[in-house]
Amino acid sequence: MFGFFWGVVKIWSGANAISKGDADGKMGIVAGIIIAGAAAIMGALFAIFNLSGAVLTPSF
């Protein structure tokens, strides 16, 4: 959850840097997208490589 908000802030600051004419703002936006989507990316990788058995499921 923290990573999502950090990614959104990173995207916002990258867009602000681009509006001021800084060329490094594009990399900030790309980094923010990767940070904000890290949980979805890891979930997709686990599903692709069929590692869903590595997830612990509590049973009571």
Distance bins in CASP14 RR format, pairs under 12 A and 6 or more apart:
PFRMAT RR
TARGET T0000
AUTHOR 0000-0000-0000
RMODE 2
METHOD distances of the structure
MODEL  1
1 7 0 0 0 0 0 1 0 0 0 0 0
1 8 0 0 0 0 0 1 0 0 0 0 0
1 36 0 0 0 0 0 1 0 0 0 0 0
1 37 0 0 0 0 0 1 0 0 0 0 0
1 38 0 0 0 0 0 1 0 0 0 0 0
1 39 0 0 0 0 1 0 0 0 0 0 0
2 8 0 0 0 0 0 1 0 0 0 0 0
2 9 0 0 0 0 0 1 0 0 0 0 0
2 35 0 0 0 0 1 0 0 0 0 0 0
2 36 0 0 0 0 0 1 0 0 0 0 0
2 38 0 0 0 0 0 1 0 0 0 0 0
2 39 0 0 0 0 0 1 0 0 0 0 0
3 9 0 0 0 0 1 0 0 0 0 0 0
3 10 0 0 0 0 1 0 0 0 0 0 0
3 11 0 0 0 0 0 1 0 0 0 0 0
3 31 0 0 0 0 0 1 0 0 0 0 0
3 32 0 0 0 0 1 0 0 0 0 0 0
3 33 0 0 0 0 0 1 0 0 0 0 0
3 34 0 0 0 0 0 1 0 0 0 0 0
3 35 1 0 1 0 0 0 0 0 0 0 0
3 36 1 0 0 1 0 0 0 0 0 0 0
3 37 0 0 0 0 1 0 0 0 0 0 0
3 38 1 0 0 1 0 0 0 0 0 0 0
3 39 0 0 0 0 1 0 0 0 0 0 0
3 40 0 0 0 0 0 1 0 0 0 0 0
4 10 0 0 0 0 0 1 0 0 0 0 0
4 11 0 0 0 0 0 1 0 0 0 0 0
4 32 0 0 0 0 1 0 0 0 0 0 0
4 33 0 0 0 0 0 1 0 0 0 0 0
4 34 0 0 0 0 0 1 0 0 0 0 0
4 35 0 0 0 0 1 0 0 0 0 0 0
4 36 1 0 1 0 0 0 0 0 0 0 0
4 37 1 0 0 1 0 0 0 0 0 0 0
4 38 0 0 0 0 1 0 0 0 0 0 0
4 39 1 0 0 1 0 0 0 0 0 0 0
4 40 0 0 0 0 1 0 0 0 0 0 0
5 11 0 0 0 0 0 1 0 0 0 0 0
5 12 0 0 0 0 0 1 0 0 0 0 0
5 32 0 0 0 0 0 1 0 0 0 0 0
5 35 0 0 0 0 1 0 0 0 0 0 0
5 36 0 0 0 0 1 0 0 0 0 0 0
5 37 0 0 0 0 0 1 0 0 0 0 0
6 12 0 0 0 0 0 1 0 0 0 0 0
6 13 0 0 0 0 0 1 0 0 0 0 0
6 28 0 0 0 0 0 1 0 0 0 0 0
6 31 0 0 0 0 0 1 0 0 0 0 0
6 32 1 0 0 1 0 0 0 0 0 0 0
6 33 0 0 0 0 0 1 0 0 0 0 0
6 34 0 0 0 0 0 1 0 0 0 0 0
6 35 1 0 1 0 0 0 0 0 0 0 0
6 36 1 0 0 1 0 0 0 0 0 0 0
6 37 0 0 0 0 0 1 0 0 0 0 0
6 38 0 0 0 0 1 0 0 0 0 0 0
7 13 0 0 0 0 1 0 0 0 0 0 0
7 14 0 0 0 0 0 1 0 0 0 0 0
7 15 0 0 0 0 0 1 0 0 0 0 0
7 28 0 0 0 0 1 0 0 0 0 0 0
7 29 0 0 0 0 1 0 0 0 0 0 0
7 30 0 0 0 0 0 1 0 0 0 0 0
7 31 1 0 0 1 0 0 0 0 0 0 0
7 32 1 0 1 0 0 0 0 0 0 0 0
7 33 1 0 0 1 0 0 0 0 0 0 0
7 34 0 0 0 0 1 0 0 0 0 0 0
7 35 1 0 1 0 0 0 0 0 0 0 0
7 36 1 0 1 0 0 0 0 0 0 0 0
7 37 0 0 0 0 1 0 0 0 0 0 0
7 38 0 0 0 0 1 0 0 0 0 0 0
7 39 0 0 0 0 0 1 0 0 0 0 0
8 14 0 0 0 0 0 1 0 0 0 0 0
8 15 0 0 0 0 0 1 0 0 0 0 0
8 28 0 0 0 0 0 1 0 0 0 0 0
8 29 0 0 0 0 0 1 0 0 0 0 0
8 31 0 0 0 0 0 1 0 0 0 0 0
8 32 1 0 0 1 0 0 0 0 0 0 0
8 33 0 0 0 0 1 0 0 0 0 0 0
8 35 0 0 0 0 1 0 0 0 0 0 0
8 36 1 0 1 0 0 0 0 0 0 0 0
8 37 0 0 0 0 0 1 0 0 0 0 0
9 15 0 0 0 0 0 1 0 0 0 0 0
9 16 0 0 0 0 0 1 0 0 0 0 0
9 28 0 0 0 0 0 1 0 0 0 0 0
9 29 0 0 0 0 0 1 0 0 0 0 0
9 31 0 0 0 0 0 1 0 0 0 0 0
9 32 0 0 0 0 1 0 0 0 0 0 0
9 35 0 0 0 0 1 0 0 0 0 0 0
9 36 0 0 0 0 1 0 0 0 0 0 0
10 16 0 0 0 0 0 1 0 0 0 0 0
10 17 0 0 0 0 0 1 0 0 0 0 0
10 25 0 0 0 0 1 0 0 0 0 0 0
10 27 0 0 0 0 0 1 0 0 0 0 0
10 28 1 0 1 0 0 0 0 0 0 0 0
10 29 1 0 0 1 0 0 0 0 0 0 0
10 30 0 0 0 0 1 0 0 0 0 0 0
10 31 1 0 1 0 0 0 0 0 0 0 0
10 32 1 1 0 0 0 0 0 0 0 0 0
10 33 0 0 0 0 1 0 0 0 0 0 0
10 34 0 0 0 0 1 0 0 0 0 0 0
10 35 1 0 0 1 0 0 0 0 0 0 0
10 36 1 0 0 1 0 0 0 0 0 0 0
10 37 0 0 0 0 0 1 0 0 0 0 0
10 38 0 0 0 0 0 1 0 0 0 0 0
11 17 0 0 0 0 0 1 0 0 0 0 0
11 18 0 0 0 0 0 1 0 0 0 0 0
11 25 0 0 0 0 1 0 0 0 0 0 0
11 26 0 0 0 0 0 1 0 0 0 0 0
11 27 0 0 0 0 0 1 0 0 0 0 0
11 28 1 0 0 1 0 0 0 0 0 0 0
11 29 1 0 1 0 0 0 0 0 0 0 0
11 30 0 0 0 0 1 0 0 0 0 0 0
11 31 0 0 0 0 1 0 0 0 0 0 0
11 32 1 0 1 0 0 0 0 0 0 0 0
11 33 1 0 0 1 0 0 0 0 0 0 0
11 34 0 0 0 0 0 1 0 0 0 0 0
11 35 0 0 0 0 1 0 0 0 0 0 0
11 36 1 0 0 1 0 0 0 0 0 0 0
11 37 0 0 0 0 0 1 0 0 0 0 0
12 18 0 0 0 0 0 1 0 0 0 0 0
12 19 0 0 0 0 0 1 0 0 0 0 0
12 25 0 0 0 0 0 1 0 0 0 0 0
12 28 0 0 0 0 1 0 0 0 0 0 0
12 29 0 0 0 0 1 0 0 0 0 0 0
12 32 0 0 0 0 1 0 0 0 0 0 0
12 33 0 0 0 0 0 1 0 0 0 0 0
12 36 0 0 0 0 0 1 0 0 0 0 0
13 19 0 0 0 0 0 1 0 0 0 0 0
13 20 0 0 0 0 0 1 0 0 0 0 0
13 22 0 0 0 0 0 1 0 0 0 0 0
13 24 0 0 0 0 0 1 0 0 0 0 0
13 25 1 0 0 1 0 0 0 0 0 0 0
13 27 0 0 0 0 0 1 0 0 0 0 0
13 28 1 0 0 1 0 0 0 0 0 0 0
13 29 0 0 0 0 1 0 0 0 0 0 0
13 31 0 0 0 0 0 1 0 0 0 0 0
13 32 0 0 0 0 1 0 0 0 0 0 0
13 35 0 0 0 0 0 1 0 0 0 0 0
14 20 0 0 0 0 1 0 0 0 0 0 0
14 21 0 0 0 0 0 1 0 0 0 0 0
14 22 0 0 0 0 1 0 0 0 0 0 0
14 23 0 0 0 0 0 1 0 0 0 0 0
14 24 0 0 0 0 1 0 0 0 0 0 0
14 25 1 0 1 0 0 0 0 0 0 0 0
14 26 1 0 0 1 0 0 0 0 0 0 0
14 27 0 0 0 0 1 0 0 0 0 0 0
14 28 1 0 1 0 0 0 0 0 0 0 0
14 29 1 0 1 0 0 0 0 0 0 0 0
14 30 0 0 0 0 1 0 0 0 0 0 0
14 31 0 0 0 0 1 0 0 0 0 0 0
14 32 0 0 0 0 1 0 0 0 0 0 0
14 33 0 0 0 0 0 1 0 0 0 0 0
15 21 0 0 0 0 0 1 0 0 0 0 0
15 22 0 0 0 0 0 1 0 0 0 0 0
15 25 1 0 0 1 0 0 0 0 0 0 0
15 26 0 0 0 0 1 0 0 0 0 0 0
15 28 0 0 0 0 1 0 0 0 0 0 0
15 29 1 0 0 1 0 0 0 0 0 0 0
15 30 0 0 0 0 0 1 0 0 0 0 0
15 32 0 0 0 0 0 1 0 0 0 0 0
15 33 0 0 0 0 0 1 0 0 0 0 0
16 22 0 0 0 0 1 0 0 0 0 0 0
16 24 0 0 0 0 0 1 0 0 0 0 0
16 25 0 0 0 0 1 0 0 0 0 0 0
16 28 0 0 0 0 0 1 0 0 0 0 0
16 29 0 0 0 0 0 1 0 0 0 0 0
17 23 0 0 0 0 1 0 0 0 0 0 0
17 24 1 0 0 1 0 0 0 0 0 0 0
17 25 1 1 0 0 0 0 0 0 0 0 0
17 26 0 0 0 0 1 0 0 0 0 0 0
17 27 0 0 0 0 1 0 0 0 0 0 0
17 28 1 0 0 1 0 0 0 0 0 0 0
17 29 0 0 0 0 1 0 0 0 0 0 0
17 31 0 0 0 0 0 1 0 0 0 0 0
18 24 0 0 0 0 1 0 0 0 0 0 0
18 25 1 0 1 0 0 0 0 0 0 0 0
18 26 1 0 0 1 0 0 0 0 0 0 0
18 27 0 0 0 0 0 1 0 0 0 0 0
18 28 0 0 0 0 1 0 0 0 0 0 0
18 29 1 0 0 1 0 0 0 0 0 0 0
18 30 0 0 0 0 0 1 0 0 0 0 0
19 25 0 0 0 0 1 0 0 0 0 0 0
19 29 0 0 0 0 0 1 0 0 0 0 0
22 28 0 0 0 0 1 0 0 0 0 0 0
22 29 0 0 0 0 0 1 0 0 0 0 0
23 29 0 0 0 0 0 1 0 0 0 0 0
24 30 0 0 0 0 0 1 0 0 0 0 0
24 31 0 0 0 0 0 1 0 0 0 0 0
25 31 0 0 0 0 1 0 0 0 0 0 0
25 32 0 0 0 0 0 1 0 0 0 0 0
26 32 0 0 0 0 0 1 0 0 0 0 0
26 33 0 0 0 0 0 1 0 0 0 0 0
27 33 0 0 0 0 0 1 0 0 0 0 0
27 34 0 0 0 0 0 1 0 0 0 0 0
28 34 0 0 0 0 1 0 0 0 0 0 0
28 35 0 0 0 0 1 0 0 0 0 0 0
28 36 0 0 0 0 0 1 0 0 0 0 0
29 35 0 0 0 0 0 1 0 0 0 0 0
29 36 0 0 0 0 0 1 0 0 0 0 0
30 36 0 0 0 0 0 1 0 0 0 0 0
30 37 0 0 0 0 0 1 0 0 0 0 0
31 37 0 0 0 0 0 1 0 0 0 0 0
31 38 0 0 0 0 0 1 0 0 0 0 0
32 38 0 0 0 0 1 0 0 0 0 0 0
33 40 0 0 0 0 0 1 0 0 0 0 0
33 41 0 0 0 0 1 0 0 0 0 0 0
34 40 0 0 0 0 0 1 0 0 0 0 0
34 41 1 0 0 1 0 0 0 0 0 0 0
34 42 0 0 0 0 0 1 0 0 0 0 0
35 41 0 0 0 0 0 1 0 0 0 0 0
37 43 0 0 0 0 1 0 0 0 0 0 0
37 44 0 0 0 0 1 0 0 0 0 0 0
37 45 0 0 0 0 0 1 0 0 0 0 0
38 44 0 0 0 0 0 1 0 0 0 0 0
38 45 0 0 0 0 0 1 0 0 0 0 0
39 45 0 0 0 0 0 1 0 0 0 0 0
39 46 0 0 0 0 0 1 0 0 0 0 0
40 46 0 0 0 0 0 1 0 0 0 0 0
40 47 0 0 0 0 0 1 0 0 0 0 0
41 47 0 0 0 0 0 1 0 0 0 0 0
41 48 0 0 0 0 0 1 0 0 0 0 0
42 48 0 0 0 0 0 1 0 0 0 0 0
42 49 0 0 0 0 0 1 0 0 0 0 0
42 51 0 0 0 0 0 1 0 0 0 0 0
42 54 0 0 0 0 0 1 0 0 0 0 0
42 55 0 0 0 0 0 1 0 0 0 0 0
43 49 0 0 0 0 0 1 0 0 0 0 0
43 50 0 0 0 0 0 1 0 0 0 0 0
43 51 0 0 0 0 1 0 0 0 0 0 0
43 52 0 0 0 0 1 0 0 0 0 0 0
43 54 0 0 0 0 0 1 0 0 0 0 0
43 55 0 0 0 0 1 0 0 0 0 0 0
44 51 0 0 0 0 0 1 0 0 0 0 0
44 52 0 0 0 0 0 1 0 0 0 0 0
45 51 1 0 0 1 0 0 0 0 0 0 0
45 52 0 0 0 0 0 1 0 0 0 0 0
45 54 0 0 0 0 0 1 0 0 0 0 0
46 52 1 0 0 1 0 0 0 0 0 0 0
46 53 0 0 0 0 1 0 0 0 0 0 0
46 54 1 0 0 1 0 0 0 0 0 0 0
46 55 1 0 0 1 0 0 0 0 0 0 0
47 53 0 0 0 0 0 1 0 0 0 0 0
47 54 0 0 0 0 0 1 0 0 0 0 0
47 55 0 0 0 0 0 1 0 0 0 0 0
END
